[in-house]
């Protein structure tokens, strides 16, 4: 793959660091991202920090990165009362970023959002406006948030975590889930490679005494197989899904399940932020395809979208990600399952979560994106991994659309009606030449764009290959994989 090296001549400095916004198709847009690597420069890593303005602001120390290179700037996820407000980017001029400087940057970028939050919490609007300035911000806004409900009382939640040979990252994911403030939950760990004994050994040695964790084997390789096994084994009607490279916040499960207090809600997704931005590949992924969908709660229904879009309901980048989602099992048709011809581990390499989102909407269900249920994901830090991931994203997208066209006759008219808008988007100048370049100050590699496009071309064929593969596995293992 012909991409710029991560180390070459002198490192390039950040030109400007600003808060995060979003593109119309749901991708992240960070307009002033650090200048990094062209052919003659080296990427300088970015420090990732989370702060809560309920507490007084403190200066941020400029730390050495994992590579030993000092961070060029800091990406701050700003919370208020444990609720995400937005993201601020600030460059380091010295070894320390002072609290007043940080307060000024937050006020300039997120002031309106912070005042809206305080007003929703019951603060008088005039009082909020008169008291809100960098000096007050630096002192903190103690209290609790009245806007986000707690977990549903008396409702048991299940968390399905599929894993395949990742004993190094699995404990971080499990320990975070076990710190959940949800009053009644279980964790179903699905071992998708049970012949590799490392996962079973880890669970037995470190978690055998915790009754909240159950280990369930699924020998058929593929994320959809693993999630279906967890879906069938789960005891709760509210079932949340996350991955073994995701670290959730203690409030994640309570907040994602609280949305189901509305009986119309079938599916909920949450905000997923990066754990780190240590490599150029992680930076490119976060800019061009990151999992975050902003800090505003949104509600989707087939008859109503938060923003008018010619692609709705096929604006699939807007709804969230399978790394942080939950569903109400009883609201889905009997026997519903993730499509085993889609998802990681299948020829299509993805699309099973997007298939769920479309099923929810086309069955007249409601999908809620709730950013207050937030977590952190470790992006792939190498070029080969990101290349395969982007190719898989392309495959999963068009494999999913091929599946809907072939198997949902009631949906074909709607899908074909939206197809023209989709083709115009893919062939348009923004997608073809500039969409990703505008979100990453370093020119997004043409090779990665080509990999994604190749994946899109391969998607329909890989879906058919996945269908044949699923049939073969069904013959070998039987309907339930036993």
C-alpha positions in Angstrom: 0.0 0.0 0.0 1.5 3.3 -1.1 1.0 5.5 2.0 3.2 8.2 3.6 5.6 7.0 6.2 4.9 7.7 9.9 8.5 8.9 10.4 10.5 10.8 8.0 12.0 14.3 8.4 11.1 16.8 11.0 7.6 16.4 12.6 5.0 18.8 11.4 3.2 20.9 14.0 -0.5 21.3 14.4 -1.8 24.2 12.5 -5.0 24.7 14.4 -7.1 22.5 16.8 -10.8 23.0 17.0 -13.9 21.3 18.3 -15.5 18.4 16.4 -18.5 18.7 14.2 -20.1 16.2 11.8 -20.7 15.7 8.1 -24.1 15.2 6.6 -23.6 11.4 6.3 -22.7 10.9 9.9 -18.9 10.8 9.6 -16.9 12.9 12.0 -15.5 16.2 10.8 -12.7 17.9 12.7 -11.9 21.1 10.9 -8.6 22.2 12.2 -7.0 18.8 12.8 -3.2 18.7 13.2 -1.2 18.9 10.1 0.7 15.7 9.9 2.3 13.6 7.4 2.8 14.5 3.9 5.7 12.8 2.2 8.3 14.7 4.2 6.8 14.9 7.7 6.1 12.6 10.7 2.9 12.4 12.6 2.9 13.8 16.1 0.5 11.9 18.4 -2.4 13.6 20.1 -3.1 13.3 23.8 -6.7 12.1 24.5 -8.3 13.4 27.7 -11.7 13.4 29.3 -12.7 16.1 31.8 -15.9 16.8 33.7 -16.8 20.4 34.3 -18.6 19.5 37.4 -15.1 19.7 39.0 -12.7 22.7 38.9 -10.5 22.7 35.9 -6.9 21.7 36.4 -3.9 22.2 34.1 -3.1 19.4 31.7 0.4 18.1 31.6 2.0 17.4 28.3 2.8 13.7 28.6 5.1 11.5 26.5 3.3 9.3 24.0 3.7 5.6 23.9 6.3 6.1 21.2 8.2 8.6 23.4 7.4 11.6 21.1 5.7 14.4 23.0 2.1 15.1 22.2 1.5 17.9 19.8 -1.9 18.8 21.2 -4.8 17.5 23.2 -8.2 16.2 22.3 -10.6 16.8 25.2 -13.9 15.1 25.5 -15.8 17.6 27.7 -18.4 16.3 30.1 -20.8 18.1 32.4 -22.3 16.0 35.2 -21.0 12.9 33.3 -22.8 13.9 30.1 -20.8 14.5 26.9 -21.0 18.1 25.7 -18.5 18.1 22.9 -14.9 17.8 21.9 -12.2 20.6 22.0 -8.8 20.4 20.3 -6.0 22.6 21.8 -2.4 22.7 20.8 0.5 22.6 23.3 2.7 25.6 23.3 4.7 24.4 26.3 4.8 21.4 28.6 1.6 22.4 30.3 -1.8 23.6 29.2 -3.1 26.0 31.9 -6.6 25.8 33.3 -7.5 29.4 32.1 -6.4 28.6 28.5 -8.4 25.4 28.6 -11.4 27.2 30.0 -11.3 29.9 27.2 -11.1 27.2 24.5 -14.1 25.3 26.0 -16.1 28.5 26.4 -15.4 29.6 22.8 -16.3 26.2 21.3 -18.9 24.7 23.5 -20.4 27.7 25.5 -23.9 27.5 23.9 -24.1 23.7 24.5 -23.0 24.1 28.1 -25.6 26.8 28.8 -28.3 24.6 27.2 -27.3 21.8 29.5 -27.4 24.0 32.6 -30.8 25.3 31.6 -32.1 21.8 31.1 -30.8 21.0 34.7 -33.1 23.8 36.0 -30.7 26.8 36.1 -32.5 30.0 35.3 -31.5 31.1 31.7 -30.5 34.6 32.8 -28.5 33.3 35.7 -26.8 30.7 33.5 -25.8 33.4 30.9 -24.6 35.9 33.4 -22.5 33.4 35.4 -21.0 31.6 32.4 -17.5 32.7 31.6 -14.0 31.1 31.6 -13.5 32.1 35.2 -16.7 30.4 36.4 -16.0 27.4 34.2 -12.6 27.0 35.8 -14.3 26.7 39.2 -16.7 23.9 38.0 -20.4 23.4 38.1 -21.1 20.9 40.9 -24.4 19.0 41.0 -26.2 16.2 39.2 -27.8 16.0 35.8 -31.6 16.0 35.7 -31.8 15.3 32.0 -30.7 11.6 31.8 -32.9 8.9 33.4 -31.4 6.1 35.4 -31.8 2.4 34.7 -35.3 0.9 34.5 -36.2 -0.4 38.0 -36.8 -4.1 38.1 -35.6 -4.8 34.6 -32.7 -7.2 34.1 -30.2 -6.3 31.4 -27.9 -8.7 29.5 -24.6 -7.7 27.9 -23.3 -9.9 25.1 -19.6 -9.6 24.5 -18.2 -11.7 21.6 -14.5 -12.4 21.7 -12.1 -14.4 19.5 -8.6 -14.9 20.8 -8.0 -11.6 22.5 -6.9 -12.4 26.0 -4.9 -9.2 26.3 -7.8 -6.8 25.7 -10.7 -8.9 27.1 -10.0 -8.1 30.8 -10.1 -4.4 30.2 -13.5 -4.8 28.6 -14.8 -7.1 31.3 -13.5 -5.1 34.3 -15.2 -2.0 32.8 -18.5 -3.8 32.5 -18.3 -5.1 36.0 -18.0 -1.5 37.3 -21.5 -0.8 35.9 -23.9 1.0 38.1 -26.8 -1.0 36.7 -28.6 -2.7 39.5 -29.3 -6.0 37.8 -27.3 -7.3 34.9 -25.4 -10.3 33.5 -22.5 -10.6 31.0 -22.6 -13.3 28.4 -19.1 -13.8 27.1 -19.3 -15.7 23.8 -16.0 -17.4 22.9 -15.9 -17.5 19.1 -12.8 -19.6 19.1 -13.4 -22.2 21.9 -10.6 -24.5 20.6 -8.2 -21.7 21.6 -8.2 -22.3 25.4 -6.9 -18.8 26.4 -10.3 -17.2 26.8 -11.7 -20.0 28.8 -8.6 -20.1 31.0 -8.8 -16.3 31.5 -12.4 -16.5 32.6 -11.8 -19.4 34.9 -8.7 -17.9 36.6 -9.9 -14.3 36.9 -13.7 -14.3 36.9 -14.9 -17.7 38.1 -16.1 -16.2 41.4 -18.3 -13.6 39.8 -21.8 -15.0 39.1 -22.6 -12.1 36.7 -20.2 -13.6 34.0 -21.1 -16.6 31.9 -18.9 -18.1 29.2 -20.7 -19.5 26.2 -18.9 -21.3 23.3 -19.7 -20.7 19.6 -17.4 -22.7 17.4 -18.7 -21.4 14.1 -16.5 -18.4 13.2 -18.2 -15.1 12.6 -19.5 -12.2 14.7 -23.1 -12.8 13.7 -22.8 -16.4 14.9 -21.3 -15.2 18.1 -24.0 -12.5 18.7 -26.8 -14.9 17.9 -25.4 -17.4 20.4 -25.3 -14.6 23.0 -28.8 -13.4 22.0 -30.2 -16.9 22.6 -28.3 -17.4 25.9 -29.2 -14.0 27.4 -31.8 -14.0 30.1 -32.8 -10.3 29.8 -35.2 -8.8 27.4 -32.9 -5.7 27.1 -29.8 -7.0 25.5 -26.7 -4.8 25.0 -23.8 -5.6 22.7 -20.2 -4.4 22.9 -16.8 -5.6 21.7 -13.7 -6.9 23.4 -11.7 -3.8 22.4 -14.2 -1.4 23.9 -14.1 0.1 27.5 -17.5 1.3 28.6 -18.2 3.9 31.3 -19.9 2.8 34.6 -23.1 4.5 33.5 -23.2 3.0 30.0 -25.5 0.1 30.6 -27.9 2.1 32.8 -28.2 4.9 30.3 -28.5 2.7 27.2 -31.2 0.6 28.8 -33.1 3.5 30.3 -34.2 4.5 26.8 -36.4 1.4 26.7 -38.8 3.1 29.2 -40.5 4.2 26.0 -42.3 1.1 24.8 -41.9 2.3 21.2 -38.1 2.0 21.4 -36.6 -1.1 19.8 -32.9 -0.3 19.5 -30.5 2.1 21.2 -26.9 3.1 20.3 -24.3 5.0 22.2 -21.4 7.3 21.6 -18.0 5.6 21.1 -14.8 7.8 21.5 -11.2 6.9 20.8 -9.0 5.5 23.6 -5.9 7.0 22.0 -4.6 8.8 18.9 -1.0 7.5 19.0 -0.6 6.6 15.4 -1.4 8.2 12.1 -3.6 5.3 11.2 -5.7 5.8 14.3 -6.0 9.5 13.4 -7.1 8.8 9.9 -9.7 6.3 11.1 -11.1 8.7 13.7 -11.4 11.5 11.1 -12.8 9.5 8.3 -14.8 6.6 9.8 -14.8 7.0 13.6 -17.6 5.6 15.6 -18.8 8.8 17.3 -22.0 10.4 16.0 -21.9 13.6 18.0 -23.2 14.6 21.4 -26.8 15.3 20.6 -29.5 12.7 21.4 -31.4 11.7 18.2 -34.5 9.6 17.6 -35.2 7.8 14.3 -38.4 6.4 13.0 -39.4 5.5 9.4 -41.8 8.4 9.4 -39.4 10.9 11.0 -35.7 11.6 10.8 -33.9 14.2 12.9 -32.6 15.8 9.7 -33.9 15.7 6.2 -31.8 13.4 4.0 -32.3 12.1 0.5 -30.8 8.8 1.7 -33.0 8.2 4.7 -33.4 5.5 6.0 -30.2 4.3 4.2 -28.0 7.0 5.8 -26.4 4.1 7.6 -23.5 6.1 9.0 -25.7 8.1 11.3 -27.3 5.5 13.5 -24.4 4.3 15.6 -22.3 1.2 15.7 -22.5 -2.4 16.8 -19.7 -1.7 19.3 -22.3 0.0 21.5 -25.9 -0.9 20.9 -28.8 -2.5 22.7 -32.1 -4.0 21.6 -35.4 -5.0 23.0 -35.6 -8.7 22.1 -39.4 -9.0 22.4 -39.9 -6.1 20.0 -38.3 -8.1 17.1 -40.2 -10.7 15.1 -40.0 -14.3 16.5 -36.9 -16.0 15.4 -35.1 -12.8 14.4 -31.3 -13.2 14.3 -28.3 -11.4 13.0 -27.7 -12.4 9.4 -24.9 -15.0 9.4 -23.9 -14.0 5.8 -22.9 -10.6 7.1 -20.5 -9.4 9.8 -16.9 -9.8 10.7 -15.6 -13.2 9.9 -17.9 -13.6 6.9 -16.9 -12.9 3.3 -18.8 -9.6 3.6 -16.7 -8.6 6.6 -19.4 -6.3 8.1 -22.9 -5.0 7.9 -24.7 -7.1 10.5 -25.3 -4.1 12.8 -26.5 -1.9 10.0 -28.9 -4.7 9.0 -30.4 -4.7 12.5 -30.8 -0.9 12.3 -32.7 -1.1 9.0 -34.8 -4.0 10.3 -35.8 -1.8 13.3 -36.8 1.1 11.1 -38.6 -0.8 8.3 -40.6 -2.7 10.9 -41.8 0.7 12.2 -39.6 0.5 15.3 -37.8 3.4 16.9 -34.0 3.7 17.1 -32.5 6.2 19.6 -28.9 7.4 19.6 -28.0 8.3 23.2 -24.5 9.9 23.5 -24.8 9.9 27.3 -24.2 6.2 27.1 -20.6 6.5 26.1 -17.6 4.2 25.8 -14.0 4.2 24.4 -12.6 2.1 21.5 -9.0 1.3 20.6 -8.6 1.9 16.9 -6.2 -0.2 14.8 -2.8 1.3 15.0 -1.2 -0.2 11.8 -1.7 0.4 8.1 -2.5 -3.2 7.2 -5.2 -3.4 9.8 -6.8 -0.1 8.7 -6.6 -1.0 5.0 -8.4 -4.3 5.7 -11.0 -2.5 7.9 -11.8 0.1 5.3 -12.1 -2.6 2.6 -14.4 -4.5 5.0 -16.5 -1.4 5.5 -17.0 -1.1 1.8 -17.9 -4.7 1.4 -20.3 -4.7 4.4 -22.2 -1.7 3.1 -23.0 -3.0 -0.4 -23.4 -6.6 0.8 -26.1 -5.3 3.2 -27.8 -3.4 0.4 -27.7 -6.4 -1.9 -29.2 -8.5 0.9 -32.1 -6.0 1.3 -32.7 -5.9 -2.4 -32.8 -9.7 -2.8 -34.7 -10.7 0.4 -37.0 -7.7 1.2 -39.4 -7.4 -1.7 -41.6 -5.0 0.3 -38.5 -2.7 0.6 -37.3 -2.8 -3.0 -39.3 0.2 -4.2 -38.0 2.4 -1.4 -34.4 1.1 -1.8 -34.4 1.7 -5.6 -35.8 5.1 -5.1 -32.9 6.0 -2.8 -30.3 4.3 -5.0 -30.0 7.2 -7.4 -29.2 9.6 -4.5 -26.7 7.1 -3.2 -24.9 6.8 -6.5 -24.8 10.6 -6.8 -23.2 10.7 -3.4 -20.6 8.1 -4.1 -19.7 9.6 -7.5 -19.9 13.2 -6.3 -16.8 15.4 -5.9 -16.9 15.4 -2.1 -16.8 11.6 -1.8 -14.5 11.2 -4.9 -11.9 13.8 -4.1 -12.4 15.6 -0.9 -14.6 14.2 1.8 -11.9 12.5 3.8 -9.2 15.1 2.9 -11.3 17.8 4.5 -11.6 15.9 7.8 -7.9 15.0 8.1 -5.4 17.8 7.5 -2.9 15.2 6.4 -4.1 14.1 2.9 -6.1 10.9 3.4 -4.3 8.1 1.5 -5.6 7.4 -2.0 -4.8 3.7 -1.3 -7.3 3.6 1.6 -10.0 5.3 -0.5 -9.3 2.7 -3.2 -9.6 -0.2 -0.7 -13.0 1.1 0.4 -14.2 1.5 -3.2 -12.9 -2.0 -4.0 -14.8 -3.3 -1.1 -18.0 -1.7 -2.3 -17.6 -3.4 -5.7 -17.0 -6.8 -4.0 -19.9 -6.5 -1.5 -22.8 -8.0 -3.5 -20.7 -11.0 -4.5 -19.4 -11.5 -0.9 -23.0 -11.5 0.4 -23.8 -14.4 -2.0 -20.6 -16.2 -0.9 -21.7 -15.7 2.7 -25.1 -17.2 2.1 -23.5 -20.3 0.6 -21.0 -20.5 3.5 -23.9 -20.2 6.0 -25.7 -23.1 4.3 -22.6 -25.3 4.4 -22.1 -24.6 8.1 -25.7 -25.3 8.8 -25.3 -28.7 7.2 -22.2 -29.4 9.3 -23.3 -28.0 12.6 -27.1 -28.1 12.4 -29.5 -25.2 12.8 -28.3 -24.3 16.3 -24.6 -24.9 15.7 -24.4 -27.9 18.0 
